[in-house]
Amino acid sequence: MPITPDQCVNYEINLLMCPCTSDSCTFRGICCECIRASVAAGEKTVCMTDGVKRDPETMSLKDQASSDCVSKALNLQTCACKSDSCDRQGICCNCVRAHFTVDGTGRVACMR
């Protein structure tokens, strides 16, 4: 069953820096659902399309985010990150926050 905004502990923070440009997107602000849907559709770049720039004021949001993700176990089933030292595995929104750059050139590591 998909995660809803009220179940996502980082939803409000995610909305502040979501790289999705569609306000009508069902998954806007729910990174794990967005990534799972994109992977299922065979996409490689998810919402991190070239040219989407991040507001520099959102760069500090990573320090406010929680790692208590209700769908971590499910996310780990599709997480392609192979880094043994990555503490973001299975916590998609933290990965997006870490890789989404101000100039729009960054990519979520698992989608490279």
N, C-alpha and C positions, 0 to 999 in steps of 0.2 A: 504494500500500500504506500503511495507517495507521501512524503513528508509535507505537512502544511505549514504556513507561516507561523502559526501559534506553537508548533512543535520544534521549530528551528531556533536554537538558543542565540544564534548570531544574526537573525533575520534583519533587525533594524540596522545593525552595522553593515551587513551585506548590501542593503539597499543604498547606503551612502556611497558605495564604491563599485556597484555592479557594472561590469563592462557591457552588459546587454543594453542596446539602445531602444528596445521596444517596451514601452510602458504596458502593453497588453500581453506580454509574455507570461504564460502560466508559471514559469519557473523563476521569474525575476526575483532575485534576493535569496533563492534557495539553490545554492551552487551544486550540491550533490545531485539534486534532481535534474538540473540543467546538464551536468556532465554525463549522468547515466543515460538521459534521453539522447544526447548527441552521440555518444558511443554506440548506442543501439541503432541509431540511424546511419552509422558508418562515417560520421563526420570526424575530422581530425583537429579542428581548431576551436571547437565549442564556441563560446561567445567572445573569445579573445581575438577578434578580427583585426587585421591591420588597420591602423589609423585611428582606432578608438583610444582617445587619450584619457588618462586618469587625472582627476583633480588632485594637485599636490597636497592639499590640506587633508586628504584622506590617508596619506601614507602612515600616519601614526595609529590608525585603527587596528593594526595587527596587535598592538599592545593591550587593546580593550577586549579582544575576542576571547571567547571561551573555547576550550577543547572538548567540552562535554557534548559530543554530537550523538544524537539518538540513533542515527543510521550508520555509525562508524563500521560496524560489522558488515553491513550490506555494502558500504562503500569499498571496503577492503577487498571484496570479491571482484571488483572491476578496476581497482587501482593498479595502474601500470608502473608506478614508481618503484624502481629497483634499488634505491639508495638505502643502505642499511642504517645510515645515520639520520634519515629524515624523520622528524617528529610530527610531520603533517600528514603522514600516510593515513588515508581513510577519513580525513577531515578536509573535505574539498574546499570549503570557503577559506580556510587558512592557507591552502595552496594557492588559490586565486589571489588572495591578498598579497602573498609573497612574490608572485610572478607577474602580476599586472602592473606595468610600469607607467610612469607619468607620460612618457613620450609615445606610448602605444605599441612599442616593439616587443614587449614581453609575451610569454606564452606560459600557460600552465604546464608544468614539467611533464606530467603524464600524457599530454597531448602533443608533444613534440614529434 
